[in-house]
Amino acid sequence: MTLKDISSGPDWIIWVVGIILAIFSIILLTGHGANLIAGYNTASKEVKDKYNAKKLSRVVGGGMTVITGLVFAMGIFENVLPASFAAISLIIIIIIIIDIVIMLVIANTVCKK
């Protein structure tokens, strides 16, 4: 029994989500799209002046790339992964949490002017 056998939704959803995340990652990795970052887009002018927007965009883009890769890996290996992988998916959640913590630390240290 594979992961595909126990999934209940259509397969195309994981690919659409992956493509959307990939587009956002590319925009952020190029140093653009700082206004796509939650908190930065609503910050006051004084707070925005404390950060290097290009570095901040690249840091968040790097973190998004890790998450995008995990989404695509799940889509690609859906037919191969055993059904028990759904129970082991806690590992993916831990990786995402570590990724977010690293992004926050770098964003609040390296990206400040």
N, C-alpha and C positions, 0 to 999 in steps of 0.2 A: 504494500500500500504506500503510495507516495503522497506528498503534500498536496498535489493537485486533486487527489481523490477526496480529501476532506475539506477543500476550499469550497465556499458556498457562493462566491460572487463570480462575475464574468472575468476572464483573464485580461481583457483589454484595459481594465481599470488600473492595474499595476503599471502598465506601460504608459498610460496617459499621465499618471502621477510622476513617474520617472522622467518623462520628457519635460514636464513643467518644471520639476526640480532642476533638471539639467540646464534649461534655459535661464532660470534664475541664477544658478551657479556660474554660468558663463558671463552673464551681465556683471555679477559681483566680482568675479576674478579679474575682469578687465579694469577694475577700479571705478566703475560707474555704478549707479544704482544705490548710492548710500541712502536714498530716501525709501528704499525697500526694506531697510533694517528697522524692525520695531523698536521704538524708543528714540531712535535717532531722528526719525522723521517728525516726531512730535516735540522734540527738545527745543528749548529756546535758543536764540541766536548765541547767547553767551556760552551755553553748554556745548553747542556745535563747534564753537571756535576753539574749544579745549581739545578736540580730536582731529586727527588727520583722516579726512573722509576717504581718501584713496586707500590707505593702509587698512582702515576699518572694513571697507568693502572687500578687500582681498582676504582678510582674516575670516570674515563671515562666509565668503565664497568658498574658501578652503574647507571650512566645516560643513557647508552644504554639499560639497563634492563627496565627502565621506558618506553622508547620509544618502545621497543620490546613488552612489555605488552600491550601497547595501540594498536599496530598493531594486535596482536593476539585477543584482545577484539573486534576489529572491524570485524575480520574474524569470530569469534565465534558467535557474535550477529548480523550478517548481516541479518539473516532471521527474527530476532525479532525486530530490531530497526525500528522505523517508518521512512518513506521517509523524513520527516521534519528534521530528525537528520542530514542530509547532510547540511542543512542551519545552524544547531547548531554546526557543526564540528569546528567552530571557537574556541570553548572551548578546543578542543584537540590541536589546533595550539598554543593556549596560554600556555597550560601545557607544551608542548615541548619547547617553548621559555623560560619559567621559568626554566625548567630542564637544558637547555643549559647554561643559565646565572649562575645558581648555580654551575654547573660543572666548568665553567670558573673561578669563584671566588675561589672555593676550590682548583682547580688546581694551581692557582697562589698564594695561601697563604699556605695551609697545605702541599702541595707537594714539596715546595721548601726546600732545605737542609739548 
